Amino acid sequence: MEETLAPPKKFDPNNDPAKLSKISKFVTKRLAANSLVVDVEAPGVQLYVYQGFLGPADCKILIDKIDADAVPSTLYKGTEQAGFRTSYSCHLSRWDPDVGRIEARMSDVLGIDNDFAETMQGQRYQVGQEFKAHHDFFHPAQDYWQQEGPAGGQRSWTAMIFLNEPEEGGNTEFPNIGIGVRPQAGMLLIWNNMNMDGTLNYKTLHSGTPVQKGTKYIITKWYRQNNWLELTTPKS
């Protein structure tokens, strides 16, 4: 019987393992050199914590902005599932002086130019609200990739700040590695969505578990392979 070969995978410049591996190695070195950043022992996932990254005043500034603009959270078209993401969220303006100042500090910790990051997203979870297990990286086989791929490429790192401490529930859980992170006001949580070779790390599956008492506020910032701001700003 004649042996047949599978056709080679088409190279996607917006999901480039070589570029993503380079980003992974650079940020890993940067975080390792920061004495305020703690490397969490997580099997197969690069996960870091920076306690007290944001003070109470800045946490309140962001909470107030989220309360002012939050609307029901959405999912990409074609991936919608009832009850999958039930929080409220909003995109905070990177041109706002306070938002810009905080974003710049976050990007400095990772060592990535802030133009490579999407504008931070604010999220509010009330009792019973959650975001079920998902990946932050993009799945190139999904229809949304046709839009997101050229608009900055793959998501490399995630940076999340917990702005308050709900009375009960609301942990960020990583089920594939058996780790849960309890919200602590001002704490910065960072993880690499890639493996060190620049391939997608499926072990980064995570969820925002239901809040059982109180309200949870967080902001999330996603870093891209390419210059997100340049590629999404309309040309004059």
N, C-alpha and C positions, 0 to 999 in steps of 0.2 A: 504494500500500500504506500502510495506516494505521501511523503511528509509535507505538510503545509505549515507555513509560518504565519503567525498573526501579524497584521500590519503594524508598523511602528507607530507609537503614540505621537500625535502631532504636537510639536513644541508650542507652548503658550507663553509668550513673553510677559504676560501679566501675572503668571503664576510660575515664576522662574526659580527653581530650587537653588541655583548658584547664587542669585541675589539674596534670596531669603536666608540661605546659610550664612552668608557674609553678615547680614543684619543680626542673626542669632548670635554669632560669635562675638561681634562688636559689643552688643548690649550685655551679653553674659560677662564679658571682661569689665565693662563699666560698672555693673551692679556689684561684682565681686570686690571692686576697689572701694565701695562705699560702706563705711563702717556702720551706717544707720540702717542699712538694708540687710535683712536676715533671709538666708536661703532656707526655705522650708524643705525638709526631707520628704520629697514626693516621688515615688517610683515611676520613672518614665516621663515626668513632667517638670519643667523648670517653673517653680512657683516661689515668689518672694513676698515678704512683708516689710513695710516701713511704718512702724508705729508712730503715731503723733505727727504724721506728715502735715496735716492741716489743723490749725487751731480753731477754737470754738467760734470766733468771730467770722472767719471765712466759711466755716460749715454753715452758719446761719445765713450768710449772704447767698450761698448756693441753694439752700432749702427754700428761701423766700422766692428766688427766681423760678425754681421748679413749681412751687405752688401757684405762681402767677401765670404760668404758661402751659402746664401739663394737660395733656389730652390722652384719651385711651391709646395704649401702645399698639403698634401694628407689627405685622410680619410681612415678609416679601410676598408679592403676588405669586400664587402657585404653591406656597408653603403653609397657607393658613390652616390652622386646626383649632376648633372650638375649645376654649379653656386653656390653650397652650401658654398664652401670654396675657395676663389679666391686669397688669399694672398700668400706671399712667406714666407718660414720659414727654420730654421736650428736648429740642436741640437748642443749646445755649449759644448765644452769639459770640464768636471768637473775637469780635471787635469791641465787645464790652470790656472796659478796663479791668474789672475784677476777674472776669472769666479769662481774659488774655494773660493776666498776671499769674493765675493759678495754672493755666495750661503750660505756660513757659517753664514754671517750676517742675511740673510733671515731666515734660520733655527733657529737661536738663538731667533729671535722675536717670532716664534711660539713655541719654546721649543721642537722641534722634531729633533731627530738625522738626520743629513743630508743624511745618508745612506738609510733612508726610503724614500727619494725623488728621483724622476726621475731627470736626468740632465736637467737643464733649457733649454727651447726652445725659440729661438728668432723668432720674427715674424715682417714682414714688409707689410704694407698696403698702396698701392698707390691709386690714384683717382679711385673711383668706386669699389675698392676691399672690400670684406667683409667676415665675417664668420657668417652664419645665425644661428638662435636660436638652441642651443644644450645644453646638460649637460656635465660636466666634469667627472662625475662618470661613471663607466662602467655599461652597461646593461648586466647582466649575461646571458640573453637569447640569446644574439648575438653570432655569431660564433667566433668572436675575443676573447671572454672570455676564450676559451680553451687555448689560448696562454697567455693572460694577467693575468688570475687568478693565476696561479702558479708563475708568474713573479712579485711578490710583493703584489698581492691581490688588493682589492678595493682602489680607490682614496678617501682619506679622505678630505684634505684641498687643496685649490688652493691659490697660491700667485702670483700676477701679478705686474710688475713694468712698468709704462708708462715712456718711455725714452725721449719723446719729445711731443710737442703740435702741431698737424696738424692745419692748418689755419681754417679748417671747417670740421665738421663731425667726424666720427670715434669713437663715444661714445660706451662704454660698457653698453648695456641695459639689464635689468632684467624685461622682460615683465610681468611676473606673479605677480610682486610686485610693478610695476609702478615706478621703479627707474632706472635712467640713470647716468652713471659716465663719466664726460668729461675728456679726457686725460690731465694730468698735469705732466710736466717733473719731474721725480724723485719720484713720488707718488707710494706708495705700496698699492695695493688693496688686501684684504684677504677675503676669504669666506669659510664656511664649507659646503661641498657637502652633508653632512649627517644631519639628525635630531638628537637631543640629545640622542635619544634611539638607535642610530646606524643604522637606516633604511635610505634608499635613500630619499633625499629631492628634490622632483620634482619641487619645487618652485625656485630652483637655475638655472632654464633655463635662458640662457643668449646669447647675440649675440655681435659680433663686427660689428657695423653698417658701411655702406659705407663711406669711406673718400670722401669728396666733394672738398677739396682743400688742397694741400700739401701732406705730407707722414706721416704715423703713424708707430712708432716703439714701440714694447713692448717685454718683456720677460715674460714667464709663467713657473711656477714650480709647479708640482703636487706631493703631498705627499701620500704615500701608507699605507695600513694597516700593511704590513710586510716590512722586510728589503729588499728593491728593489735592492740595489747594490749587496748584498750577493747572492741573488737569480738569478741575471742576469749575474754575473761574471763567465765565464767558469772555471771549476775546472781543475787545472793542474795535 
